[in-house]
Amino acid sequence: MPSARRKAYMKIAYMVGSLSSTSLNRGLAKALVSLAPEGVEFIDLDIGSLPLYNRDYDGNWPEVATAFKKAVDEADGVVIITPEHNRMYSAAVANAVEWSSRPWGTASLAGKPVALAGVSPSPVATGIAQTHLRGPLAFFGSKLYPHEAYVNAQQAGITPEGGVAEGSRDFLAQFIGGFVDFVKASE
């Protein structure tokens, strides 16, 4: 008889800032989901379908943006997994953060526990991008998880399919498990 799955006690939304079909950051997201503690439901935020925000949308949002904002609002916490493009977080992440902050005064990330992670073949991984991303998140009043995951793809063995080297599994499990504990403590 198959074992019954436990009901989720927490909902964590995540966005992947790389829109590539062979994204290492998508692979990191898959690895984090697979290594998370039981009872956590993960919601993949489709940020690639969001149109580029401009205020002409205010008052007449496209359905994809409404669904995105609702998913962020309903999540207990959010993980932002960003590549590093030109020493910055990706344009897709910038656009998603912009949509989450609208309409003015209703920033969905305000008071929300947020963790940052990213993977790159570079030795510095995505550390600079994550440092830049902390600025707007602090402006919104997000509860920033104090630990970051700057993952070197080659050392960690991250693949687009979600593969991870055995030696990196504990680090990633501790990162996502620690974030789950941080979200619980923030309630």
C-alpha positions in Angstrom: 0.0 0.0 0.0 1.5 3.4 -1.0 2.2 5.7 1.9 -0.1 8.8 2.2 1.7 12.1 1.6 1.6 14.4 4.5 -0.4 17.6 4.0 1.7 20.6 3.4 2.0 23.0 6.3 3.8 25.7 4.4 3.7 27.2 0.9 6.9 28.5 -0.5 6.9 30.3 -3.9 10.0 30.4 -6.0 11.0 32.3 -9.1 13.8 31.4 -11.4 15.4 34.4 -13.1 16.9 32.6 -16.0 14.4 31.9 -18.9 16.8 29.6 -20.7 15.6 26.1 -21.6 18.9 24.8 -20.3 19.0 27.0 -17.2 21.4 25.9 -14.4 19.3 28.1 -12.1 16.2 26.1 -13.0 18.3 23.0 -12.1 19.2 24.6 -8.7 15.5 25.2 -8.1 14.7 21.6 -8.8 17.5 20.5 -6.5 16.3 22.7 -3.7 12.7 21.5 -4.0 13.9 17.8 -3.9 16.1 18.5 -0.8 13.4 20.4 1.2 11.9 19.1 4.4 8.6 17.2 4.1 5.4 19.2 4.3 6.4 22.1 2.2 4.5 22.8 -1.0 6.5 24.7 -3.6 4.9 27.0 -6.2 6.8 27.8 -9.3 6.2 31.4 -10.2 6.1 31.8 -14.0 7.9 35.1 -14.4 8.8 34.5 -18.0 5.2 35.1 -19.1 5.0 38.5 -17.3 4.9 41.4 -19.7 7.4 44.2 -19.1 5.8 46.3 -16.4 4.7 49.8 -17.1 2.1 52.0 -15.3 -0.3 51.8 -18.3 -1.3 48.4 -16.8 -2.4 49.9 -13.5 -6.1 49.4 -13.2 -6.2 46.8 -16.0 -3.7 44.1 -15.2 -3.2 41.1 -17.5 -4.4 37.8 -16.0 -0.8 36.4 -15.8 0.2 39.4 -13.6 -2.8 39.0 -11.4 -2.1 35.3 -10.9 1.5 36.0 -10.2 0.7 38.6 -7.6 -1.9 36.3 -5.9 0.6 33.4 -5.7 3.2 35.7 -4.1 0.6 37.1 -1.6 -0.5 33.5 -0.7 3.0 32.2 -0.1 4.5 31.9 3.3 7.9 32.7 1.9 9.6 33.3 -1.5 12.9 32.0 -2.9 14.4 34.1 -5.6 16.9 32.1 -7.7 18.8 34.5 -10.0 21.6 34.2 -12.5 24.1 37.0 -12.7 23.9 39.1 -15.8 26.6 41.8 -16.2 27.1 41.8 -12.4 23.4 42.3 -11.8 20.3 40.1 -11.2 18.4 39.3 -14.3 15.9 41.5 -16.1 13.3 38.8 -15.5 13.8 39.1 -11.8 13.7 42.9 -11.9 10.4 42.8 -13.8 8.9 40.2 -11.4 9.9 42.3 -8.4 8.4 45.4 -10.1 5.1 43.6 -10.7 5.1 42.3 -7.1 5.3 45.9 -5.8 2.3 47.2 -7.7 -0.1 48.9 -7.3 1.8 51.3 -5.2 1.4 50.6 -1.5 0.7 46.9 -1.9 4.1 45.4 -2.3 3.6 41.6 -2.0 7.2 41.1 -0.7 6.7 43.6 2.2 7.1 41.6 5.4 7.5 38.4 3.4 10.4 36.0 4.2 12.7 36.0 1.2 15.7 33.8 0.4 18.2 34.4 -2.4 20.2 31.8 -4.3 21.8 31.4 -7.6 24.2 29.3 -9.6 26.8 30.1 -12.2 29.9 28.5 -13.8 31.8 31.5 -12.5 33.9 31.1 -9.3 32.0 34.1 -7.7 28.8 32.5 -8.7 25.9 35.0 -8.3 27.2 36.8 -5.2 27.2 40.3 -6.8 23.7 39.9 -8.2 22.3 38.8 -4.9 24.0 41.7 -3.1 22.3 44.1 -5.6 19.0 42.4 -5.2 19.0 42.9 -1.4 18.6 46.7 -2.0 15.1 46.7 -3.5 14.0 43.9 -1.2 15.1 45.9 1.9 13.3 48.9 0.4 10.0 46.8 0.4 10.6 45.6 3.9 11.1 42.0 3.0 12.4 39.7 5.8 15.6 38.7 4.2 17.0 35.3 5.1 20.5 36.0 6.3 22.1 33.1 4.5 22.7 33.1 0.7 23.5 30.3 -1.7 26.2 31.4 -4.1 26.6 28.1 -6.0 29.5 27.4 -8.4 27.9 25.0 -10.9 31.0 23.1 -11.6 31.9 22.5 -8.0 28.3 21.7 -7.0 27.6 19.5 -10.0 24.3 21.4 -10.8 22.7 20.3 -14.0 19.6 21.8 -15.8 17.7 18.6 -14.8 18.3 19.2 -11.1 21.3 17.1 -10.6 23.7 17.9 -7.8 26.9 16.4 -6.6 26.7 14.3 -3.5 29.2 16.7 -1.7 26.8 19.6 -2.2 23.6 18.0 -1.2 24.0 18.7 2.5 24.8 22.4 1.9 21.7 22.9 -0.3 19.5 20.8 2.1 20.7 23.0 5.0 20.1 26.2 3.0 16.5 25.3 2.1 15.8 23.7 5.5 17.1 26.7 7.3 14.9 28.9 5.2 11.8 26.8 6.1 12.8 27.3 9.8 13.2 31.1 9.2 9.7 31.2 7.6 8.2 29.3 10.6 9.9 31.8 13.0 8.6 34.7 11.0 5.0 33.7 11.4 
